[in-house]
Amino acid sequence: MRTRQAQNLSDAVAEAVLDVPGVACLRPGLRGLLRSSATVPTGPAGGHGAGARGAVLVSFGPGGAVSGLRVDVVVRARHQAASTARAVRAAAAAAAAVPPEAVRVNVTGIV
């Protein structure tokens, strides 16, 4: 149940994040790549599109509610990374219906 819930939420967050101006793609950092290589792929393995493996990680609290999100993005060079990360945080929080404080955004690259 939680795996399906996490995947659906991850896909919704990925779609919302990809609509943010300045986001080139979703792409996990080294830790996300290592973690996703140890699991069965549930979506496209590429660095873009909804379901990019390892780029959106969902954490659940003891009651089964979402306690946190980690989103790894690549930012376009002509956009400021900090303001793009703030916009990604807001979009991810809205898509997951969690407070912005529960979202951590990592910029894993600039293209």
N, C-alpha and C positions, 0 to 999 in steps of 0.2 A: 504494500500500500504506500509506504513512505517513498519507495523508489519511484513509483509512478507519479506521486504527488510532487516529488522533487524534480523529476524530469519535466513535467508539465509547467511547473513554476519556472524552472530554468529556461525553457523555451520561450515563455511569455516575457521574461526579463531580457533575454537575448534579443527578441524582436524589438522591444522598447528601446534598448540601448543602441541598436544599430540605426535607429531613426534619429539619434542625437547628432546634430551637426558637429563635424570634427572627428567623429569615430570612423576609422578606416575599416576595422574589423575586430572581432573577438579573437584573442589569442592568449592562451595561458602562458605563464612564465614557466621556468624550469620545474618548480614544485608541482604545478598543475599538470604538466606533461608527464612527470613521473607518476603522479597519482592516477591519471587517466590511463596510463599504459598498463596498470595493474588491474584495471576493471574491464568488463565487457563493454564494447562500444555501443552506445544507444542512439547515436546521431552521427551526422557527417564528421569525419575526422579532420576536415579542413579548418583553417583559421577564420572562416567567415560563415555567416548564415546562422539561423536559429539552430540550437543544439550543438554548437561547437564544443567538443569534448573538453572538459576541464576549465573552460573559461568562465563559467558561472557555477559557483558552488553554493549550495543551500545548506544551512545548519538548522536543526530542529531542537527546540527546548524540551524539557521534561514533559510538558503537557501536549506535545505534538505540534505546537505552533512554531512558525518560523522565527528563529532567534537571530539569524544573521545571514547575510549574503556576501559573497566575494565575487567581484566582477573584474576580469582581466581584459584590458582593451589596448588597441594600438591606435594612436592619435595621428591625424594628418599634420604634416609639418607646418602648414600655414595657420593652424589653430593653436591657441595657447593651451598647453596640457592641463594646467590647474583649473582653468574655467571649464574645459571639456570634461574633466573628471568630476567637477561639481554638478554639471548637467547630467552626466551619467548616473551619479549618485541619486539625484532627484528622480530621474526616469525609472531607475531600478526600484527605488522605494515605492513609487506610485504603482508600478506593475505588480509588485509583490505585496502591496498593502501593508508595508512595515514602515516604521519611522526611519528617516534618513540616517540616524545614528547607527542603525543596524546594518548599514551597507558600507563595505570597504571596497574602494576602487583602486586597482593597481594599473598603472600605465606601463605596459611591458615593451613598448616600442613606439617609435615615431617614424613615419614614412612620408 
